[in-house]
Amino acid sequence: MTATKELENFSKIFKALSHPHRLGIVIGLYHNECSVLECQNRMCLPQSTISQHLKTLKEAGIIEGRREGTTVCYKVINNFVVDLINKIEE
């Protein structure tokens, strides 16, 4: 991967994490993968808002979803983001 492409990827990650709700969602998913409904209950935000934030995080390559019946469970998959969360929590 070229240096420019790496910088573009980091920029996309930082942009996705720059919203406080998305950062909160990612930190929560780092500790416990969960569904949209569980994120909604934790964050006290409307389902549509959570879904939009999850879409942004997924497009940035930060999270992925795994289908369990009719539910999709999300988890953090980006090692760079995991390292950032660990630094935040130190």
C-alpha positions in Angstrom: 0.0 0.0 0.0 1.3 3.4 -0.9 1.9 6.1 1.7 -0.9 8.2 0.2 -3.3 5.3 0.4 -2.4 4.7 4.0 -2.9 8.3 4.8 -6.3 8.2 3.1 -7.3 5.2 5.2 -6.2 6.8 8.5 -8.0 10.0 7.5 -11.2 7.9 6.9 -10.9 6.3 10.3 -10.3 9.5 12.1 -13.2 11.2 10.4 -15.5 8.3 11.4 -14.3 8.4 15.0 -14.5 12.2 15.2 -18.2 12.1 16.2 -18.7 11.6 19.9 -21.6 9.1 19.4 -19.6 7.0 16.9 -16.6 7.0 19.3 -18.9 5.9 22.1 -20.4 3.1 19.9 -16.9 1.9 18.9 -15.7 1.8 22.6 -18.8 -0.1 23.6 -18.4 -2.6 20.7 -14.8 -3.1 21.6 -15.9 -4.3 25.0 -19.0 -6.2 23.9 -20.2 -6.9 20.4 -23.9 -6.1 20.2 -26.9 -5.5 17.9 -28.4 -2.2 16.8 -31.0 -2.5 19.6 -28.4 -3.1 22.3 -26.4 -0.1 21.0 -29.6 1.9 21.0 -30.4 1.0 24.6 -26.8 1.8 25.7 -26.5 5.1 23.9 -30.2 6.2 24.4 -30.3 7.3 20.7 -33.0 6.5 18.1 -32.5 3.3 16.1 -32.2 5.3 12.8 -29.3 7.3 14.3 -27.5 4.2 15.5 -27.9 2.6 12.1 -26.5 5.6 10.4 -23.5 5.7 12.7 -22.9 1.9 12.3 -23.0 2.4 8.5 -20.3 5.1 8.7 -18.1 2.9 11.0 -18.5 -0.1 8.7 -17.7 1.9 5.6 -14.5 3.1 7.3 -13.5 -0.5 8.0 -13.7 -0.1 11.8 -16.5 -2.6 12.5 -18.2 -5.6 10.8 -21.5 -7.2 11.3 -22.3 -10.9 11.8 -25.8 -12.2 11.3 -27.4 -14.3 14.0 -30.9 -15.2 12.8 -32.7 -11.9 12.2 -30.2 -9.9 14.2 -26.8 -8.5 13.2 -24.1 -8.3 15.9 -21.4 -5.8 15.4 -17.8 -5.8 16.6 -14.6 -3.8 16.1 -12.2 -5.4 13.6 -9.6 -2.7 13.0 -6.4 -3.3 15.0 -5.4 0.4 14.7 -8.7 1.4 16.3 -8.2 -1.2 19.0 -4.9 0.3 19.8 -6.4 3.8 19.9 -9.1 2.6 22.3 -6.5 1.1 24.6 -4.6 4.4 24.6 -7.8 6.3 25.4 -8.6 4.1 28.3 -5.1 4.2 29.8 
